[in-house]
């Protein structure tokens, strides 16, 4: 499972909420983090999350069993480990 961790604070919560709109994605609290889990890729649209630059580019706390394949001004994409980008 591809897992993205974001700190559970007001600034970063919208990223997990946007990701969680995908029915294949599960979001749950794990300590001070929100754990975003999917069997495949995790995609988060920046406009939907409403993040400004400083928040957007500092949102990722950790990735487990995956890698960030895209993180630009429009979208954050975390691919499963071993996936070709």
N, C-alpha and C positions, 0 to 999 in steps of 0.2 A: 504494500500500500504506500502510495506517495503521501508524504506528510509535510505540511508547512506549519511552522509555529510563529505566531505574532503575539506580542505582549498584549494582555487584556487590559487596555486603557482606552479611554474615549477616542483618542486620535486613531488608533489602529483597528478598533472593533469593526468599522465599516468594511474593511477588507474581508474579514471572515464572514460578515453578513452577506456580502455580494457573492463570495465563493459558495456559501451555503444555499444559495438559490438554485444551484444545480442539484437535481435529485440524487446524483451519484456521490455527492460530497456530504460528509458528516463533519459538523463542527461541535466540539465539546471543550469544556474548560479543563485544563490540566495545570494545576498550581497557578502561577501568575500568568499563564499563557492560554491562548486559544489554539487548539490543535485542529487543523483543517486537514481532513483525510479523504483520499479518493483512490479508487482502484486504478485510475489512469491519471491523466493530466489535471492539474488545477489551474484554472484561468480566472484572472481577476481584471476586470476593466476599470481603469483608473477613473474615468468620468463617472461611472456608476458608484464607485466608492467615494467620490468627492474629495480626494486627497490633494493637498497642495504639495509642492516639490519636496520640502523638508520631511514631511511625513511619508510620502510615497517611497522615497529612496532610502528610508531608514526603517521600513516596516518589517523586514524579514529578520526574525530572531534566529531561526534555524530551519534546516530542511533535512528530512530523514527519508532514506530510500528513494531519493530523487535528486534532481539538479535544476537550478534556474536556467532555463533555455532562452528566456526573453524577459527583459525588465527595462522597458523604455518609457517614453512619455505617455504611452497609450495602454499598455497591458503588462501584467506580470504573469508568466507562464512557468509552472514547475512541472517538469516531465518526470515520468518514472525512471528509476535508475536503469541505465543501459539503453534507454531510448535514444534514437538518432535525432538530432535537432535540425 
